[in-house]
């Protein structure tokens, strides 16, 4: 293993790519700590120390931004606008036929879809930065903490100062997109995935140190042991797949013979990735957001529905919140898998090139068989996603850790997934120059 790592740094081209990637990551983390214009940096840091953080979607966005959101930095929005734009464009392929046509055109169509994603990312960044500045100006960024510093996060709240903050944060999102594309082209691995990996990994030491300080060394060791087990299980499930055998009949094209090979269709247990967790968190945050904007004035009674939402749908340690969260993840997993994997299209492509599943007729029977297998394998995948996503909430109810619990939810799925994919890319480049790669 160590000799393989040494070969990585002895290979000039690979060493240059890794150095470039690390330099971009360093710039990204530096920007996450540079405050935006007219932000009262001492007050923000004081709120971060005294507050336990936020819940719901805002907690998820803060996790994906590497803590930059609550610091109101120039990279406060992080990669969340790009993730949202990518998911929206992917879902629009089902609704808009033009998007589906572009997707099937190959490289030129993919380039056009990427351009649409960039435009949508900037539009979402404008919307989200406006919302963030408005919430920071109202003093509700850290919730109702009762801390005086949290009500004065901006040094100047006139319209032009807020406009400059919005433009700065939107430009920061555009710069992050450029960083990601540079890493993809000139570095190692997928640029956007690595930036998300970096943002989440940067929160691990802080979260573990907070558990040590608040709960003691014994609980810290217990959490660390649970984390090792969870990582091992996540790696096992993420690598698990159902292989459907496919045979291609021989066919003559001119004087050449094509086909006659055996291959398989890999269907992963977790085909949806982390997207259902993001969907479920976003949907559960909407009632809390509506209730927050319908708080009564002084002297007025709180509406009953606001009290019910505040009691049951804002606290992650409540059983009803956990149940709804789990059911939403299961439902969104089936929904997203049904959109991203089309059995009819796969069956048509197999029939077009003379492929068939042994024992299954080509065409409609093949599509029905693929749909049957996909439905069966998505059930354990959705339950697995729901249980992993509940780990931070269970930790909130038992250990008392905040919802940024390091070993669970979206964080551990992204850390493991991106880590495995990056190691595979390094191994593939090593095998181009040596017989032995990084993995054995």
Order of alpha helices (4+ residues) and beta strands (2+ residues): alpha-alpha-alpha-alpha-alpha-alpha-alpha-alpha-alpha-alpha-beta-beta-beta-beta-alpha-alpha-alpha-alpha-beta-alpha-alpha
